[in-house]
Amino acid sequence: MPGETRRRGAALEEALLEAAWRELVEVGYGRFTIEAVAARAGTSRPVIYRRWPDRSELAIAAVRHFGRTTPVPTPDTGSVRDDLVALLCDAAKSRAELAALFSVQMAEFFAETGRTPADLRADFMQARSQPWGIDRVLRRGIERGEIDPERMTPRIAGLPGDLLRHELLMTLRLPPEETIVEIIDTIFMPLVVPRKDGS
């Protein structure tokens, strides 16, 4: 095919992974085939099979590709509260497709491979070019005295992202900004701000 002769190496692999990601999002894993990805990428099945032996490995590689190529910028407004609102708003926009994929499109993948949504999320997280920015936001909040480090447990630190994920998975659409503000102002910040009485 013409596309095969023009692209080689990393460029070809990126094109294959992008085609695989688009195929997953559009048709789900149940109808995800090597043939369809090859057609979308303008190449042949052997080109794909040389890199990924079966469709499950290709699907995992596509999820990693999405994680690597869609970083969420880490804001620095000078306020931990404002940083968290901005971070979650940006994350919601860039992760809506991923949430929909995990919740409704990958059931057959989990049944076929024995893997779990947590396993697939771990693949996604490991592939990202930068760590999840909430860690930097919270660290700056502690340094500025906006957050009490004694109250910041790993479970609490993960709460904003967990609640955003829940919204995306349950509604399959972008949460309104008011929902994100409520997550930060009503649920998260009261758990971590220093107590006025010092206790």
Secondary structure, 3 states (H helix, E strand, C coil): CHHHHHCCHHHHHHHHHHHHHHHHHHHCHHHCCHHHHHHHHCCCHHHHHCCCCCHHHHHHHHHHHHHHHCCCCCCCCCCHHHHHHHHHHHHHHHHHHHHHHHHHHCHHHHHHHCCCHHHHHHHHHHHCCCCCCHHHHHHHHHHCCCCCHHHCCHHHHCHHHHHHHHHHHHHCCCCCHHHHHHHHHHHHHHHHCCCCCCC
